[in-house]
Amino acid sequence: MDPTARAHELIEVTESLTALIEQENELLQELRIKEIGALQQEKTSLSGLYELRMREAIQDTGVFNAIAPEIRVRLRHASEAFNRSAKRNANALRAALEMNTRMVHKIANLASRQETRPNGYGAAGTVPYQTRRARMSVAPMTLNQQL
């Protein structure tokens, strides 16, 4: 593939991936976390293609020296936009994970504070735990019913 075609392909992949990451960033910002899953297959595919094209470009160090300056500028801008979006995405994902972790800890703490006490009477005919009802006098009783 000639250098100009490679540059154009890398620009397209980079811009597509950047747009997808920006969409994910918006969903994270709006706390629409459940909708992010729908983007993951395309994100994985584009990320793999981006990584492949970048690896090829790194291995062939002089590949982009022969391309027109305006294409090189467009490639640089696409890469810079991708880096900004990726940083925002990493920060947003980190914040969402932190919020989720805090919420889970709060729920766990609240659940551990709540004690479930058995209802009814103990063997001595009294309420087994001190509650407001325990201050009331409780008389044990039985029912004698015949059929």
C-alpha positions in Angstrom: 0.0 0.0 0.0 1.4 3.4 -0.9 2.2 5.9 1.9 -0.6 8.3 1.0 -3.2 5.5 1.1 -1.8 4.3 4.4 -2.0 7.8 5.9 -5.6 8.2 4.7 -6.5 4.8 6.2 -4.9 5.7 9.5 -6.6 9.1 9.5 -10.0 7.4 8.9 -9.5 4.8 11.6 -8.2 7.4 14.1 -11.2 9.7 13.4 -13.7 6.9 13.7 -12.2 5.7 16.9 -12.1 9.2 18.3 -15.8 9.8 17.4 -16.7 6.5 19.1 -14.7 7.4 22.2 -16.4 10.8 22.3 -19.8 9.1 22.1 -18.8 6.9 25.1 -17.6 10.0 26.9 -21.0 11.7 26.5 -22.8 8.5 27.8 -20.5 8.5 30.8 -21.1 12.2 31.4 -24.8 11.7 31.2 -24.5 8.5 33.5 -26.1 6.3 30.8 -23.6 3.6 31.6 -25.8 0.7 30.4 -25.8 2.1 26.9 -22.0 1.9 26.6 -22.0 -1.9 26.1 -23.5 -1.4 22.7 -20.4 0.4 21.6 -17.9 -2.1 22.8 -17.8 -4.4 19.8 -17.1 -1.6 17.4 -14.6 0.0 19.8 -12.7 -3.3 20.1 -12.7 -3.7 16.3 -11.5 -0.1 15.6 -8.9 -0.3 18.5 -7.4 -3.4 17.0 -7.2 -1.9 13.5 -5.8 1.3 14.9 -3.1 -0.6 16.9 -2.2 -2.7 13.8 -1.9 0.4 11.6 0.2 2.2 14.2 2.5 -0.8 14.6 3.0 -0.9 10.9 3.8 2.8 10.8 6.3 2.4 13.6 8.0 -0.5 11.9 8.3 1.4 8.7 9.8 4.6 10.1 10.0 6.6 6.9 6.6 5.6 5.5 5.0 9.0 6.0 8.0 11.1 4.9 6.8 10.9 1.3 3.2 12.1 1.9 1.9 15.6 1.2 2.4 18.1 4.1 -1.4 18.8 4.4 -2.0 15.0 4.8 0.7 14.9 7.5 -1.0 17.9 9.3 -4.4 16.1 9.1 -2.8 13.0 10.5 -1.2 14.9 13.4 -4.5 16.6 14.2 -6.4 13.3 14.1 -3.8 11.8 16.5 -4.0 14.8 18.9 -7.8 14.7 18.9 -7.6 11.0 19.6 -5.2 11.5 22.5 -7.4 14.2 24.1 -10.5 12.0 23.8 -8.7 9.0 25.1 -7.5 10.9 28.2 -11.0 12.3 28.8 -12.3 8.7 28.4 -9.8 7.3 30.9 -10.7 10.0 33.4 -14.5 9.5 32.9 -14.1 5.7 33.3 -12.0 6.1 36.4 -14.6 8.5 37.9 -17.5 6.1 37.0 -15.6 3.2 38.6 -14.9 5.2 41.7 -18.5 6.3 42.0 -19.6 2.7 41.6 -17.1 1.4 44.1 -18.3 4.0 46.7 -21.9 3.1 46.1 -21.2 -0.6 46.6 -19.3 0.2 49.8 -22.2 2.4 51.1 -24.7 -0.3 50.4 -22.6 -3.0 52.0 -22.1 -0.8 55.1 -25.8 -0.1 55.3 -26.6 -3.8 54.9 -24.2 -4.8 57.6 -25.7 -2.2 60.1 -29.1 -3.6 59.7 -29.7 -6.4 62.1 -32.5 -8.8 61.5 -34.1 -9.8 64.8 -36.4 -12.7 65.2 -40.0 -11.9 65.8 -42.1 -13.5 68.5 -41.5 -14.7 72.0 -38.5 -16.4 73.6 -38.6 -19.5 75.8 -39.5 -17.5 78.9 -42.5 -15.9 77.1 -40.7 -12.6 76.6 -39.5 -10.7 73.6 -35.9 -11.9 73.0 -34.4 -8.5 72.3 -34.7 -5.2 74.0 -37.1 -3.1 71.9 -39.9 -0.7 72.8 -42.2 -3.6 72.8 -40.1 -5.3 75.5 -41.0 -2.7 78.0 -44.7 -3.7 77.7 -45.7 -6.6 79.9 -46.1 -9.8 77.9 -48.2 -12.7 79.1 -47.6 -16.0 77.5 -50.8 -17.7 76.2 -51.9 -20.8 74.5 -55.0 -21.7 72.6 -56.9 -24.8 73.3 -59.0 -25.7 70.3 -60.7 -28.9 69.5 -61.9 -30.0 66.1 
